[in-house]
Structures are given as structure tokens and as C-alpha cells.
Amino acid sequence: MALRCGRACQQYLLHLAQDNIDFRLPVCHNSSPFWLLNGVSEEDVRGLMERTVCAKSAFELWGQGRTHNELQSSLRKYPLEKMAPFTQRESTYKINVYTFNKTLVFQERIKKIDTLEFLPFQGKVSLKNPDHIFFLLEDYGSDPNNIPDEPLHVYFGRWIADGQRELIRSHSVKKRHFIGNTSMEAGLSFIMANHARVKAHDLVCDPFVGSGSLLVACSHFGAYVCGTDIDYNIVHGIGKASRKNQKWRGPDENIRANLRQYGTEHLYIDVLVSDSSKAIWREGPLFDAVVTDPPYGIRESTRRTGSQKEIGKPPEDLSGESHVPVSMVYQLSDIFTDLLRFAAHYLVMGGRLVYWLPVYRPEYRDEIVPQHPCLRLVSNCEQTLSSHTSRRLITMEKVKEVEDSDELALLLDSRFRPYRGHNAFREKYFSGVSKRRGKAEQSSSSDGGTDPQSE
């Protein structure tokens, strides 16, 4: 089998596969968009392609080589009995040519197809509605400024299925009825749902729901969805709009309307205005998955509710109806500690927690990823944000129920103590932005540009 993938999708695909699937890259170069799969059935591949938004297509590999001569030699060795079901006289077929990092004119494509005339096809060619589709795949590397004359590797195989990349377009935030300042893009939302192994009839919770992008993705796979958020305005769809050229949100701009837009409103349970640091759910396992993107303090503030006592002020008279809880800074280290505790208490056994962890790249090490004695780390994937910052997509699985000894371990075991360095992420992020702006201004001044400060 062979997969045609995007450049950055390989690390995500591993978590959709069965344990017995062997993924490996071709030997031509490490940045190849083509992956080879061993020990996998066509049924498994179709199941994979029905979920993934990363892989573009899957093929049954008939031959490969570094040159077209090697490809032809490889194809001549492929067992005829395996070709026979797809080369019968009564069946129709067509051959497509796909080139990565290079564009070929029509005549060149025809010439490459003609070199495959030795294959034992007995049926007729049908370009519009063939019974079987075959692909000649050519890999010209990943450097657009140094494209070789000949491909680094070539493959030939029978097309099996396409991935679900169409979902990225159909669920684009640009077309979303209701958006917020930090709405998760569609592709990443579906990747997170896949990491959580969300399926039909699951119950999924997002404790930092925002505009509900993750609920949209999870409901697409048939899960019932709910969540909480401390922001009253965004939960109720009121206040200032996040969309350009729009001042206020409309009367039907809300999370429920987003699910209605994609035909999954019947899976929407509700979203509550609530502080994620304070549990509101009944004790015991409730959720099959917790999928969320906590605020980092960059475009959305990290706040929680507190009391006058916590900030060192005398308590007010709480008997009046005008009492408003104190808003306090919610440190990132505390956010992740509370999130893991929430998952440990409220996930069913085997349920998954999937969330983003922002990190300062020069200081990152695996030991700073939050841990919990009841949760097992499944995967840790990086998405680079800048030269000095990134965020890690963390996937954890519940492996045991919470006991008193686990709460004690959180206090005494150094492995489970919160890493306070996360709290400085905002300062480090903006420090990097300021440095880049300073360099840009110096470069502009040396080139005769105008100093923005003097305008």
C-alpha cells in the first residue's frame, strides 16, 4: 500500500492506524509526501481514509523504483494473479499521472503513460467512468527552488480511496456562521477529533468551548457534544463581533447555529457559562473524550473566578443581588493541572484527553508536558508557530480510576508537579515579536526606510 500525504501530516496519521500497520517513509528522502504501508488490508485502509483529513489518497502499490526503468522491472515482478481481477476484458480503466513539486504538460504525461503499455490490461480505456483507476506517481523532492530533471522516486498502483480533505474546505472558518477571535481552523479540529477517536454516540466535552469549532468537528463523526466557557458573551452569542466589517454579533450567531449549519444540531446538548477551575458536573465518569484548546493569554485572556479573600481584600456583603465574583488571573500551569484533573475524574476508562500545550521552543523538553497518575501519554506532536514558539498537540488516555493515593502523588511526586515555566509564555511570545519588529525596523532604516516611531 502507498499513501499520498501532505508534507506535515505524517505524525498525525499514526494515531488513526491499527497497531499492526507498519508505516515507513521511502528511502529516497525524509520529506517525501509518500508513505508505504505494510501488513494492512484494503478494508483497514478504507477505514483510515474515511476519517483522515491529512492523507490525500491511498493506493495498492504494484511497483516502485528510483527511475522509470527500475519501476518497469518492479512491475514485471508483480504477481499476475494479483493484477488479474483489475485487468479483465470486461472491465474499464484509466491511468492518471501525479507529480509532486513539478508540473508536466499534457504531452509529457501521455508519453509516461505509453511506457506502461506492457502491462496486461485487456479492457477499454474510460476517462469518465472507469471501473478501476491507476496512478503513476512521481516525487521530485520538496525544494521548489531546486527541482531535478528526473524524479527521485516513482510509483505505480491502483487507487483505493481518497481522504477527507474536502472537509477542510466545506467546514472552513471563513464560511462559519459564528466565529470568535481564536476559532480553531477546520483541519486541526478534525485532527483533534481523530486523536480522541471520537465516534458515533460518544459524549464529548470541551471545557474551553469558545465558538465551538471542536464541537463542530466531533459532531461530524456522530458524537453528542457539550462544553463550558467563562465568557458569557460568547456562550450566548452577544457583544462585539470577531468578523471583519461587522461591529456586533447578529441575533442567531451562536454555537448551536454552527452545528445547525452542518446538519448536526440534534447532537448538540448545550454549552454552559462556567469556570473550568470549578467542577460543576456530578462525580463519576461522564465523557468519552475531552477535546479542547485552552487560552494562552495571547488573543484571549486567561481568567477564572475568585473571591475577595483570595486577593487579600475584606469580603463584601454577599447578601445583595449585585454581587459579582472577582475575576482573577488563571496561570497556564494551573489551567493544565486543572484540565488533567478534570479528565482523570470525568473521562470513562479508555477515554482520551486531547489539548494544545503552548511552549517556548528554546526551553522545551519532554519533562515539562503535564502528567497525571491516571492518564497515559499517547502522543506529543508539534505545530511550529514561530522561530521561538510552538504548540504541542497532547493526547492522553485514561488508564485507571482516581484514588486517594493519586491525589497524594500529585502533591508529593515531582513528576506530577505543575511546571511553572508555562506561566511566562505570554511574555516570551511578545518578547520574540518585539525582537523581530526591532530587527525589521533596523533593516528598514539601513535601507533608507522610514522609522515608524517618527511618523
N, C-alpha and C positions, 0 to 999 in steps of 0.2 A: 504494500500500500504506500501511497505518497500523499502528502498534504501540501497544498499551496497556501501559504500564510502571509500575513503582513509582517513587516520587519520586527515589530516589537511584541508579537503575540505569543511566542513560543512558551514563555514561562507561565502564561495563564492557561494554556491548553492542557498542561499536565494534570490539572485538577478536575478535568472533565472525564479523564480516561479511566478505564478499569485498571486494576492493579496488574493484570497480566499483559498490558500493552507496553511494548518496548518502543519508546520514542528515541530517535537519534538523528543528528544532522548528517548530511552528506559530507564526504571528506574534502570537497572542493574548497569551501571556505566557511568560516564560522558564522558569517552574517547571511548565509543563504536563506531565502524565503521558503525553501522546500524542505520538508521533513519526511523521513522514511519511518514507517511503522511496521513492526514485526509482531507475529503472534496475535493478530486481531482479525475477527471475522467481518464480513461485509455488513452484517447486522449491527455489530458494535460501532462500525464507522458511521452508518446512517444515524444511529442514536446520538453519536457525538455531534454530527453535523446539524442535527435538529435543534441543538442548544447553543452551539458556539457562535459568537459574533466576531471571533478572531480569525479562524481558518476560512479561506475563500472557497476551496474546492478539495475534494478527495478523489483519488484515482487508484485503480488496481494497476500496479506497476508491472509492465511487461518487459521493459528493458531500459538500460541506462548506460552512460559512458561519458568520458571526458571529450570525446569527439563523435561525429556522426558515424565514422567507421566503427568505433567501439560500440555505439548504440546498435548498429545493424548486426554486429557479431552477437551482442547480447540478445537481440530479438530472435535471431536464428536458433538460439539455445532454449528459448522459452517453449515449454511443452505444447505441442499442437493440440492435445486433448483439452488443455485449458483455454485455448483460443477458439476451439470448435463451436461452443454454444453461441458465439457472437460473430461468427463468420459464415453462417449458413446462407444458402442461395435465396431463401425466402425472407431474409432479414435485410433491412436497410441500415446505412451507416454514414457518418461523415467524420472528417478529421480536421480539428482546429489546431492552429499554431499559436502558442502563447510565449512571448518573450519578456523576460524580466530585465528592466533597465536598458531596453533598446527597442526601437520601433522599426519594423520591416515593412517595405512596400508590398503590395499585393502580389506582384510577380515573384518576389523572393520567397514569399510564403508558399506559393504554388510549387516552386522548384524544390523546396524542402519536403513537401508532401509527396512529390513524384519520386523521391529517393526511397519511399516506403512501398513501392509497387510490388516488391517481393512478398509482402505479407499475404496470407491466404484468404483474402476477402473474396467471397463468391457472390454476395448480394449487390444491390444497386446503391449508388450514392444518392442520399436525400438530404438536401441542405436545410429544408424547412422543418421536417418532422421525422427524423431518423429514429430507428429502434435503438441504436447504440451510437454513442459519441466517444471519439478518441481524441487525445490531445498529444501534440508534440510540444514539450516544454523545454525552453532554453534559458539558462541562467547566465547572464552577462555581468555578474557581480553587483555590488551595491554602491560603487563610486560613479556618480553621473558625470564626473569630470575626467574619468579615465576608463572609457568603455572599450573593451577589447574587440578586435575584428571578429574573432571566433568565440563562441560561448565557452564558459568554464566547465559547464556540465550540461548534458541533455538527457531528457527522459521521454519515454513513450508509455502511455497507459490508457485504460478505459475509464471514462468518467463515471463516478458513482453518485456523488451528491455535492450540492453547494452548501455553504454555511449560511448563517442567518444575518449576514452583514446588512441586508436590506432593513433590518430593524433599526440600525443606526440612523438611517435616513427617515424612515417613517415615524420614529419617536424623537426626532431632533428637538432640542430645547427651543430652537428658533421657531418651531411650529407649535410649541406647547401653549395651551390656553392660559395657564397660570405659572409664572416663574418667580424666583427670588434672586437675591444678589449672588447666591452661591449654588444655584441649581446644578446638580450633577449631570454631566453630559450622558447621552443615551448609551454610548458604547461602554463606558465604565460602569454604568448602572447595571447593565446586563451581565458584565463580567463578575460583578459582586454577587448578583443573584445566583450565578453559576457556581461561584466559590462556595456559597452557602448551600448548594444543592437543593434549591427551592423547587418544590414540585406541587402538583395539584393537591388541594385540601390541606396544605400546611397552614400554620398560623405564624405570620412573620411580624415582628415589631421593629420599629425604628425609633429609638429614644430621642433622636435629634432630627425630627422629620423634615423641618424646613418646608419647602414647596412640594415635597412628596415624590421626587424623582425616583427614589429607590422603591417606594411603594408601587409606582407605575411598572417598574421592571419586574418586581416579584409577582404582581398580579397577572402579568402577561403569561406566566407559567402556571397559573391557576391557584395561587396561594391567596388565602384571606389575609388582609393587611390592616395594621393599625399602628399607632405611634403616639408620641408626645412631643411637645416643644414648649419652651418657656415663653416664646414670643406670641402674645395674644393676637397681635395684628395679623401675623402670617397664618396662624391657625384659622382665623375667621375670615381671612381674605380681605382685609380692610387696610386703609392707610396709603402711604405713598407707593407708587408702582415702581418696579425694577426695570420695566421695559422702556426703551428709548422713545422719546417724544410722547410719553404718557405720564401725566402727573399723579393721578390717583387710580387705584385699582377699581375695576368695574364691579357691578353687583354680583356677578357669577364667576369671579376669579377666585377660585379656592381649590383645595386639594381634591375634593370629590369631583369637581368639574374635570380635572385632569384624567381621572380614571374613566369618567363618562366619555371623554374624548376618544379613548381607546377601547371602549366597549367592555370595561371590567368594573363598572360601578357596583355590580352585585357582589363583588369580592371586598368592597370597602367596608370595614367595620366602623371605625371612627378614629379621630385624632383628638387628643385631649391637651388642654393647656396645663402643663405640669413641669415641675422642676425635676430633671433627671437625677439629681443628687438625693432626692427623697422618694422612696418607693411608694407607689400608690396601688400596686397590684396585690391580690391575695397571695399568701405564701404558697409555694409549691411550683413545680414545673408547669409552664403555660405555653411557651413558644417553641416552635420547631427551628426557628432561626432568628437571630438578631442581626440586622444588616443596617449599618449607619455610617455617617460621616460627621464626627463631632466638629464643632467650630474650633479654629486655630487661633482666633484673635486677630486675623488679618483683615478680612472683609466683613466678618461677623464677630461681635463681641462675645467673650466667654463670661457669662453671668450666672449666678444662682441666687436663690432667696436665702435670707438670713434673718437675724434678729438684732435689735439694738445692743443686746448683751454681747454678741459676737464682735461688734466693732467698738466696744468699750464705752457705749453711751447708756445712760439710765433708761430702763424700759418705759414706753409710753403707756397711756391708759388704753388698754385694748378693748374696753367695753364699747367704745364708739364704733359706728359703722364705717367711719372714714379711714380706719387703719389700713395702711399699705405696707406689706413686708419690705424689709430692707433689701436692696439689690447689692450683691457683693461680687467681687472678682472670683471667678472659678478657675483656679490654676489648672493647666493642662495635665500635670501629674495627677491631680485629684480627679479630673474628668476620666482618665483612663483607668484609675483604680476603681472608681465607682462603676464604670462600664463593665469591667471584668467581674466585679462582684454581682452586678445585675445579671449578667449572662450565667454565672455559676448558679445563682439561685433560681432563675426563671426559665432557663433552657431545659428541654426534655433531654434525657440521656441520648447522646449521639448528636444532639443539635449543634449548630455552628454559629459562632460569632464572627462577623466579617466587618472590619472597620479600617479607616485610614489613620496612619500614625505619621505626623509631620516630623521631619528630622533635619538637623543641621549636618550636612554631609561630612565636613572635615572631622567632626567629633563622633560620627555614628559607629557603633559596634553592636553586635547582636545582643549583648547583655542588657542593653537599655530598653529592649522590647518588653512591655509589661507582661508579667506572668501571674498565674493563679494555680494553686494546687489541684483544682478541679477541672482545669482546661488544658488541653494539649495543643501545642503549636503545630499547625498543619502546613502552613506556607507563609512566606515572607517575600513579597515581590516589590520591587522599587519602580516608582514613576518619578523621573527627574523633573524638577520644577525650574531649577536654575543651576548655575555652576556650583552653588554652595548650599542649596536646599533641595529636598525631595520629600516624597511621602511614601510610606510603605503600606502596601495592602496586606493587612494581617488577617489570617484565617485561623481560628481556633475551634476546637471541638470539645464538647463536654464529655469527660470520661468517668466522673464519679459525682455522687451527690455531696452536698456541703455538710460537713460535720463540725463539731466544736473544735476539733484539732486543726481543721483547716483555717478557721478564724484565728487561732493562736499562731499558726505558721505565718499568716500574713503580717503579724506583729513582730515575730522573732526571727524568721528565716530571711536572710539578706537577699535571697533570690526573688522574693515577692515584695520587697520594699519598693515604693514608687521612686522612679528616677526623677529627681527634681530638675535636672538639666532641661527637660522639656519645657519648663516654665519660661525659659529665656528665648524660646523660638521666635516670638514676635520681634524682640529687639534684634536678634541676629539676622532675621529676614530683612528688616528695614535697614540694618547696617549695611548689608550687601547691596541693597538698592541704592543707598546713598553713595557707596563707593563707585558703583557703575555710573551713576549720574555725574560724579565728580570727574571720573576719567573721560566721560563723553564731553563735559564742559571744557576740560583741558585740551582735548583733541580739537574741539571746535575753535577754541581761542588760538591754538597754534596754527590752524588752517585759515585764520582770518575771519572766523565766525563771530557772532555776537554773543556776548555774555548775557544769559537770561536775567541775571540779577540786576543788570543796568537798564533793562527795558522799562 
